[in-house]
């Protein structure tokens, strides 16, 4: 597939690397020649220096025969204009646009057929705030991913000493919870993936990914660790778009305080939030955190635009008694360095956003993609189509499906019913199939598996 990516920022660069590794023809456009040179040094892609929305620049980037344009520059306006130009001049089949300002998202009419000519709108702030909200609602989880409109969840937790299943074989999960159906999709032990089998023994400190119906998730977590008490008190450092969106979605269920250093932004927050308390100050001020009873805070969330400020305020908050700390980290190199020590959960906005973008890039009928383990693994929700003569999966039991190495099927959603995958489970047409891949290089094979053809011989 020929794809033009507009913007060589963190999102654009990560996306370019991901898609180039999957044998796509990628060209990245940016006005910063130095950024493009660095990117081209370690990825086999084309680059064009220039203003992303200019017709001549898009023409030089190959707009005439591009299958898709993904506009992820830091400017909403440039992204929208670029998509409109691509449609008007080249009739580009698919145009994906990153929009950060909530003002543009108020009405669907703006991006309809008679609007800006955008096929898919991606809002990073909305994606990240929703992702964090799920972590808050499920204490103790490292990742919480929704599939089939929330009916199924894939959850990552760290197994602790004392958990009922720790030190035991996975096959005993059914004995421990006879009324709950769940499946361990993957295990990461010291950063190495382990494909789970019935005889696999779960060890303390394993990062365990399991899939279950949403209503059964907490019961499954209790098998691997002592369940954390529900959170009540939250402190959010940073009242930007993500901090404000998160406060809006949670303030009716939690006691929330926001620390914001910009006085004007504080006024705006206090006028637009109902019950959250807005404080003007620096989240790295020890006296302020003590004054606001940081030792009684269930979760401290550092959500400013500065990785360094987020890391330092998080370390201080944890040292002063915050029970749990979640930190927004934009630089992917920092994520593995900080998570698991003083910082409980490191959140990468790039990885959350990349998953949403990949959903619209994947071949076959893929409706959900989540990037896992900082991009090393991936979870996919694909819809099975066809019949036994035209599909590699429809009408087959899971044990008879030729899955790529390192790939497991975790669950199937049929209408409103959730089926946890077992060897004898038979896939039917229109089933939503949730798969887990520990090796992203196998993605093209999975895509082919769910494509319908006349014959496979």
Protein Blocks (a to p, Z undefined) as FASTA:
>chain_A
ZZddehjbfklmmmmmmmmmnopacddddfblklmmmmmmmpccdddeddfklmklmmmn
opmmpcbdcdfbfbfklmmmmmmmmmmmnopabacdddfblklmmpmklmmmklnopabd
cdfklmmmmmmmmmmmmghiabdcdeehhlaccddddddehiakgopafklmmmmmmmbc
cddfbdceehiacdddfklccdehiacdddddfklmmmmmmmmoccddddfbdcdehjaf
klmmmmmmmmmmbccddddfblklmmmmmmmpmklccdeddfklmklmmmnommlpfbdc
dfbfbfklmmmmmmmmmmnopabdcdddfblklmmmmgoplbmbdcdfklmmmmmmmmmm
pgcjdfbdcdeehhlaccdddddeddfklcckgopafklpccdehiacfbdcehjaccdd
dfklccdehiacddddfblklmmmmmmmmpccfbfZZ
